[in-house]
Amino acid sequence: MAQPKTLFDDVSSKDGEDQNRDSNDNEYKHVRYIGEIPKCWQVSRVGDLLSSLDAGYSASGEDRPARNGEKGVLKVSAVSYEVFQPSENKRVPPSNQDDLKTSPRKGDLVISRSNTPELVGSCVYVPDDFPNLYLPDTLWRIRVKEDAPIRPRYLAYVLSTDTIRARIRAIATGTSRSMKKIAMRTFRRLKVPIPSLEEQRRIARILATCDRAIQQVDALIEQKRERLRGLRQRLLTGEERFPGCVESEEMKEVDIGEIPVDWSQRQLGDLFTWKTVKNEDNEIDKVITVGKDEICDQKDHFNRSVASDDLSNYRIIEPGDFVYDPMSAYYGALGRYDLDEPGVVSPAYRVLRLNDGYHSDFVKFLLQSHYVLFRIDASSQQNNKSGKRRGLRQDAFASIQVHIPPVEEQCQIAGVLNTAEAEIEKLEQKRDALQRQKKGLMQRLLTGAVRTV
């Protein structure tokens, strides 16, 4: 039976291996920290290839991206996933722009010098000029010498291989288990393999095809997310309704605006009962972390547990419970716990059980709505002088006003939004599969296991 065609078959067939190449090309050599590479490949220190390596400045920014000519400072997430994401930035108001200095241009590489152990050293190629965006001090801008034996895009791919990333993690330092940093001098000493310029071009062309396929799926995902945001806004405000659920076209005025006459106004405290049961016997060891749009096992988030061994003071959370981090709720650290078994959360978190009379999926989407997040943001108070830590008191959360349709309409709204969310998840799975395929290609092409010349 014929094997199914892969993306690699499609792209490598254009630049197939030259069966008549010199037999010496088939010989390999071992290079410390790199592994086996073809004997005809060079090896160079990164620092010898660069014309400049510059850090940015972390100006205080707003919690929204820059637009319409505004200036913004990049977030580390702009470089965390192998493709440059310029939309991952924070608007910098004019009063904070004096020290902005390092802007990414076409042909630059941007690398994360300070990040989690898994993401430190993440590197991307910049495909265009972005004169209104600037680097924070956690990112470096790299420029390759014009006469260097390596092309910028190819260097970005090499620095993203498993082998080089593992070496970067090994040289990263820091006392915190959750945050590591790379020293500029140490980074410059990294060694990278360098094939001929022609082989670099062919490899880069193959991997760029993978990048384009991933970017196309990413664009579809963003379109679907925008559609979901619009649906959520219309359905959760009563702007768009289901014919079988409409008892009257009339609207009524409440504290938070107009809502359908058959909807009711509630406070979030009416929807939930606070849970404070502790893990006193240490029977549960699954520690759950609550981040922006993500509630997951701590080991999956950090690749290890960062909690203490004694979990007796942690609160028990069960499937279907809701939870939020009071110190981070203002940027989306709240939602429903959907794993299959009970876990425990930090005693700083708030665990809530949904009361009867409310559809769980509906409430999940309600907490993601623009209005609720806006009210949470407005209700969160600064907890230190710099204003970088903001807390949401329990009574402030409980007093947030929401509008609630009858249960039947809650169910229908949840059904439509779940369908839209499932479409996004399916595309995300496709993107993840393409990324895994690209990673396999990189491992073979960038080590010379598969040759293109």
N, C-alpha and C positions, 0 to 999 in steps of 0.2 A: 504494500500500500504506500502511495506517495506521501511524503511528509508535508504538513501544511506549510505554506509560504509565510515567512516572517518578514518584519520590517528590515532586518539585516539582509535578507535575500534581495529585497527590492533595491536597497541603496548600494550594496556592495557589487551587484552585477554591473553597475555602471563603471566601476573602477576595479575590475576583477584582478586577481593576482597575476603578475607576469611570470609565467611558468619558465621563461628563459633567463630570469635574473641570475646574477652571479651566485654560484653555489656558496660562496663565503657568507652571503646574506642569511643563510639558514643556520649559521653558527651563533651561539648565544654566549653571553658573559654574565657573571653575577656581580651586581653592584650593591654594596651595603645600603640598607634602608630603601632600596628600590626593587631589588629582586633580579630575575632573569630578563635581559633585554638583548636584542640583536647586537652582535659585535660591531656592526657598522654604525650604530647609533652613538652620538656623543652624550656626555654627561656634563652638566654645568651647575654651578651654584646660582640660585635665584638672583642674588644681589648683583652678579656679573652681567645679568641680562637687562637690568632696569636702568632707565634714565632718571626716574624719580619714584619715591615712595613717601606719600604725604598723608598725614592724619587730618581729620576735620575738627570741628568745634561743636559741642553740644549746646546749641542755643535752646532756650525754653520755647516750646511750641504748643500749639493748641491741639485738641483732640479731634482734628479733622484734617484731611489733606489740602494742600494748596491748590488753588484753581484760578483761572483767568489772569495769568500773569503774576500771581502772588508768589512769594518765596517760601520754600519749605525745606526742612531738614529731614533727611532720610532716616527711616527706622532700620534696625538690624534685619527685620523681616524682608527688606527690599532685596537682600542677597542670600536669604536662607535656603532657597529651594532651586538652585542651579540656573535660574533664569532671572535676569534683572527685572525687578518689579518697581518701576518709578512711582506707582500710585501709593506705595507704602511709605508715606511721608507725613510730617506734621507741619501745618502752616506756622510760619514764624512771623509774628507781628512786626511792623516797622521798628518799634522801640527796641527789639532784640536782635536786629540784623547787622549791627556794626562789626561783629567778629566772625561773620560767615565768610569763609575764604576758599574752601576746596569744593569745586563743582565737577561732576562727572561729565566727560566728553567722549565722543565716539572713539572707540579703540582702547579706552581705559579698561582696567580691571578694578573691581571693588571687592575688598575682602574684609571679612569680619574678624577683627583682632581681639574682640572681647565678647564672649557669648557663653552659652551652656557648653559642657564638654562635647556634646554631640554636634553642635553647630559652629563652634569656634573654628575659624579658618575657612568658612564657606566663601566661595569665590565665584564671581560672575563676570561676564564680558558685557561692556556697555555698547549697545548697537547704534546710539544716536547721541547728539548733544543735548544736555539738560541744564541750560544756563541758570535756571531759576531754582534748581535743587542743589543742596549742599550736604556734605558728609558730616556726621557727628564724630566725636572723638573715639567712638567704638568701631569706626570703619576706616580703612586705608584706601587711598587711590593709588593704583600702580600704573606706571607708564613704561613700556618696553622701548629699549634703544632701537632706533631705526635700522642700525646695522647689526642688530642681534641675530643669531642663527635660529631664532624662534619667533613665531608670529603670536600676537596677543591672544587671539581666540584660541589657538592651540594651547598656549600656556594656561589659560583659564580651565580648559578641559583637564590638563595634566594635574593641576592643583586640586581638582575635584575627584580624582581617582581614590579608590579605597586605600591604596598603599600610601599615597602622600597625605591624605586626610588622617590616617592612623599616625603617621609621623608627626603631623602638626599637633594632634592631641597629646602625643608623648612629650613634646617640648613646651606645651602650654603650661603656665604656672598659675598659682592662686590658692589661697587658703580656703576659700569657699568651695564646697563640693558641687555647687550648682552653677558656678561662674568661673571661667578660666580666661587667661589673657596670653597673647603671644608677644614676645619682645621683638622689636624691629631687627635688632642685631641677629637674634637667633633665626628669625624668618629668612633673612638674607642668606644664611648659611645652608638652607635647604638645598638638596640636590634634586635635579629633575632630568629625565631622559629626553634626548632631542634627536629625532630622525631628520632626514633631509627635508628641505622646504617643500619639495613636491609631495612627499609622503604626508607632511603636516597638512598641506592644503587638501589632500584627498580625505584624510581622516576627519579634518574639520568639516568638510562638505557633507560627509556621511552623518556625523553627529549633529550638524545643523539641521539636517532633514528630520532627525528625531525631535530636535527642539521645536521646529515649526509644527510638527504634528501635535506635540504637547501643548504648544501655545494656542493652536486652533481649538483644542478641547477646553483649555482654560477660558478662552473667549466665550465658548458656549456655556460654560458653567456660570460665568459672570452674567450673561444674558438671562439665564434661568434664575439666578439669584435676584436680579433686578425685577424680574417678573414676580417672584415670590414676595419681594418687599412690597410691590404694588398691590398684589392680591391681599396680603396681610393688612395693609392700610385700609383698603376698601371694605373688606369683610369684617374687620374688627371694630370699625366705626359705624357700621350700618349703612354705609354709602352704597354698597352692593349687597343685595339680599336674595334669598331663594324664594320663588313664588309660593311654595307650599307653607312657608313659615311666616308670611306677612299677614298679620291680623288687621293692620291699619297702615295707611301711608302717612299718617300724622307723625310729627316729631314733637318732642318735648324738651324744654330747656332745663338743664341741670347745671350743677356747679362747674362741670368740665365741658360744657357746650351742649349742642343738640344731639339727642339720641332718639331712636325709634320709640314710639309711645309704649310698646310692649317690652322694652328692655328696662333693666333696673340699674340703679347706681349703687355700687358697693365700695368698700374699702378692702385693700389686700388682706387686712387682718380678718375680714369676714370669711375669706376663702380658706384660711389655713389654721392649723393648730400647731404650736411650736413643740418640737420634740427635744428632750434633753437627756435621754437615756444614755448612760455611759457604759463603756466597754470594761466594766470593773474587773472581770475575771481574765482579761486579756485573751478571750477566746477567739476574737476576730483579728486577723493580721493583715487584711486587705485595706491599705490606706488609700483613700480617694482624695484627689486634688481637684480643686475648682478653679478653672482659669477662664479666660475670655472665650465664650462659645464652646467650652470643652470641660466635661466632667468625666474623669477617667481614673484608672488605677495609676497611682503615683509611679509605679515601676515602669509603666508604659510611657509616661510623660518624661521621666528623667533617666530611663533605662536602669534605674535602681531605686531603692527606697531611701528617702532623705529624712524620714521621721525617726524619732527615738525608739529604742527597743521597748520601753514601757508605754503601752497604748491604753492604759487603764483610765486615763482622763479624757480620752477621745470619745466623741459622740457616735453612736451607732446610726447608720443610714441604711434604709432598706429600699429594694427596687420599687420605683413609683413615688418615692419621697422627692420633695423639692429641697434645694439647698442654695445658699448664697454666701459669698465672702464679704462681710461688711466693709472691708478695706478696699475691695476691688469691684464691688457691685456696680459702681458708676460707669465702668467701661465693659460691662457685660459678663461678669463672673457670677452667674446665677443660672438656674435651670433645673431640669428634672434628672434624677439619677436613674439611668436605664440599664445598668449592668444586671446580670442574672442572680447575683448573690449579695447578701449584706456586706457592708464595708464599714469603715470608721473614718471620721473626718476630724480635722483639728478642732479643739474646743473653741477656737475663735470663729468657726463657721456657724451658721444658723441652719438647722434642719427643720423642715416643715412637712406636715402631713396634710394632704388635701381633704377638705371637708366634703360631706355628701352634698349632692346637688350641683356639682360642677364637673364638667368633662375634662379629664386629665390632659388630653392632647390639646384641647382648646386653651387651657390655662398655660400650657407650655408655650404656645404661640403668643398668647397674650403678654407673657413676660418678655418676649422678644420684640414687642411692638415699639415703635418709635416713641409713642406717648409715655409708656411705662418707663422706658430707659431714660427719657428726658426728665421725668419726675424723680427717678432714683438719683440721677446726676445732680439735680437741683437740691435734693434733700441730703446729699452727702456733704459732711462738714470737714474742713481742714483739721488735721490732727497734729500738724507740726508747723514750724515757722516758714519752711520753704514751700508748704502747700503741696508737696508731692505725695503725701499720704492723706487720704480722705475717708472718713468713716461714715457708715450709714447706721444710725441707731435703730433699734428694733421698733420703737414706737413711730419713728419716721417712716419706716418701710410699711408698717401696718396701716398707717393713715393715708396712704396713696389711694386716690379715687380711681376706680375703673368702672366701665359699663359692661353689663353682662346680659346677653340674650337668653331666651328660654333654652333649656337643655337640648331640645331637638335641634334647634338652630346651632347651638354650640357643636353638636355632633357633625352637622353638615359642613360647617366652617372648617372644623378639624380635618374632615375627609378630603376636602379640596386642597388644603394646605399640605396635608401629608402626601398627596399625590404629587404636588409640585416639588416637595422636598425629596421624594423618592427618585424623581427624574434627575435631580442634582446629584444624589448619591450614586446613581448608575454612571453618570458621566465622570464622577470622581474616581470610581473604580477603573474606568477605562483609562483615565489619565495616569493612575497609579501603575497600571499594567505597562503603559508606554514608558514610564520612568524606570521601571524594573528592566525593561528590554534595553533601554538606553544604557543603563548601568552595566549590563552584561556586555554590550558592545564596547563600552569604554574600557572595560577590563581587558578585552581581547586586543583591541586596536592600539591602545596606549601603552601596552607592554610588548607589542610586537609579536604576540601569539598568532595574530592574523595580520598578514601584510597586504598592502594595497598597491605596492609598486614592485 
